[in-house]
Structure formats: structure tokens, C-alpha cells
Amino acid sequence: MKHNVGETRRRLLAFLGASPLSLASIRGEAQPPTQLKLSTYFVLSGAKSAGRLFAAKVAANSAGTIRVSIDTVVLTLPFQMISKASALANYYASEFASIEPVLGLSALPMLTATLDEADTLARIARPYYSSALAGHGQILLATEPWQPAALWSTSPIRSNTDLKGIPFALASDFAQQMGWKRTFIRLGAREASYSDAELVLSSGHDGYLKFTQEFAYLIDTFFAVPLKFLTASREVFDALTEVQRHVLVETGRDTELALWKLNRELLDRKHQDITARGVVVAQPPADVLATLRKAAEPDIQSWIHSMGADGTTILADFRRAIARE
């Protein structure tokens, strides 16, 4: 149910102790700047870069009349309460796929092959993301890609036979949560501990310098490019002036463009750094790539089933856009 501005302000005042919008800004624009809190639900310190960029751009675009403070917190509250906890939020979208299946789209294995394709998928899915978030009192302001999840190996992967029985491990709890090991089990890889693994899947945010000390090859599969979301609380957003709302929306778009550009540049620099440390950055052979996609298909089909007609439409539109059957 939609609320008018007056009702929203009354509700905000009712929980002022936890409100992310200052009393001064609620009472009017006579006491700027408006203070907005951005909660970043990340453990890694570097993950706050998107929030810092957004905050700086908001201050500049609003001529200092809106200030965004950043609070890094561990995600313990229910997804439905994120819009109540702060004015703005930054989090990994796919962590909430069990609540809204569409949020798991970007974490599906072997769906995109480049950051450009991941960008195309994000744009096609954006109306569906926005619709799902609206049901939880959030407005999508910006998306940001992770660095693509990739394979690290102790020896070259020249064909499918090299994957049969190879000791395999996931490098993070997130990769485990996304169920990414299923693809490799279907390929015939043998699940092992990290210390015994000869093939490891990184989740995209893992420290790659550690892997350069332990593995000789990076197989650039673009296994998945999960998205981070930057959202605004609908209640807080509606309580702002029209000019302030415009600033947040436009700044979100500007920040999104900058983040995608930055991550493209970062991927190039990362590959150069890895190569300089003696690790071979290799493209997977065609038969290996095809086999990985085939092994990932059951998870893609399961997601389509969870989404119904919308899932079929999203993937059909995406595959048509990238001209891949």
C-alpha cells in the first residue's frame, strides 16, 4: 500500500529513535543539511567503496544540503527490516534469493561470459529487481558487479578429462551458500578440503594475492558475476523533498555507471598483476566451457522454475540481446 508524504512523516516520527532521517530534515528545509545513514552489510573494509563514492557524489550534487554517513554492520536483521534500519543500504543481492528468487539471478553459474554481458543482464532484470524490492519497502538506486568468480588450478585444464576426479574446493562461505559446487560435482570433480584441492573456485571478492602463491593457473571462466545493490528506504525517500529525491535517483545512476567502469578497469589491472606474479591467465578450452555450461544448466532451470513466466522471459530477453542460444 502506498503512503502519502504526511503519513510517511508521522510514521517516521513514531520510530525516531531508530530513524535514519534527522528530525531537522523532517520538520522542513530550514535546518539543512539532511542527514541520511547508509548501512553497508559487508565484513570486508574495501566493500565500502561504493558507499563512499555515492556519499561523495550526493554531497556534491546536492551542494551540501544532503549528507550521507556510512555505517558498516553485520547483516543480522531480516531482509524485510532493512528499509526500517537505515535510509540507504548496500548489500549482496543474491544473499536474499531465498526470499526473492529474482535476487539470485546474477549468482547463477555460467550465465554471463563478460562484464558487458553481466551489465546487459542487470539492465534487462532491473524492472524485476525493482518490483521485488518494492515489496520490502526499498527503491533500487544502483547495481555494482563483483569481480567475476574464477577457477584457480595447480595444473593446466586442457580438456574435460582434466576435470574428472580432480580434488576441488570452494574458497568462501558465499560460494558454498550459492551452491556453486554442484556444477563441479556434475562434472566429475572430487570435493576436497582447501588444503588438498588442485582446483579452487574463488567467489570474486577473495584476496587473489594468496591464490597467486598457491596456484599456477587462473582459468578465466566468468563463472558468475553476483551483484551488489544500493537501495533507499521508500518511507524515507517519500519524506524527502522532490529536489532531494531527484538528487538521490540521479546520483544513483551516476554512481552505477562509475562502479561498472571501475570494475572493468579493475579486472584488467588484476589480470596484469596476476600475470606479473608468474601465474598464467588462461581462457578455458571450448569443450571445457561448453561442459561447464551444460553442468550449470540444472541450476539455471531450477531458478526459472522458481520464477515462473518471469524467469523464462528474463533469460530469453538476455540470450536474445547477446545473440547466444
DADAZI-V111234 format. One record per run of one state. SS is the DSSP state (H for helix, E for strand, L for the rest). FROM is the first residue (numbers start at 0). TO is the last residue. If there is no record, write none. Layout:
# DADAZI-V111234
((SS & FROM & TO) (SS & FROM & TO))
This chain:
# DADAZI-V111234
((L & 0 & 3) (H & 4 & 13) (L & 14 & 14) (H & 15 & 17) (L & 18 & 19) (E & 20 & 20) (L & 21 & 21) (H & 22 & 26) (L & 27 & 27) (H & 28 & 30) (L & 31 & 32) (E & 33 & 39) (L & 40 & 43) (H & 44 & 60) (L & 61 & 64) (E & 65 & 71) (L & 72 & 77) (H & 78 & 84) (L & 85 & 86) (E & 87 & 91) (H & 92 & 95) (L & 96 & 99) (H & 100 & 106) (L & 107 & 113) (H & 114 & 133) (L & 134 & 136) (E & 137 & 144) (L & 145 & 147) (E & 148 & 152) (L & 153 & 158) (H & 159 & 162) (L & 163 & 165) (E & 166 & 169) (L & 170 & 171) (H & 172 & 176) (L & 177 & 179) (H & 180 & 186) (L & 187 & 188) (E & 189 & 190) (L & 191 & 192) (H & 193 & 195) (L & 196 & 197) (E & 198 & 200) (L & 201 & 206) (H & 207 & 213) (L & 214 & 215) (E & 216 & 223) (L & 224 & 225) (E & 226 & 232) (H & 233 & 238) (L & 239 & 240) (H & 241 & 275) (L & 276 & 278) (E & 279 & 281) (L & 282 & 284) (H & 285 & 306) (L & 307 & 307) (H & 308 & 320) (L & 321 & 324))
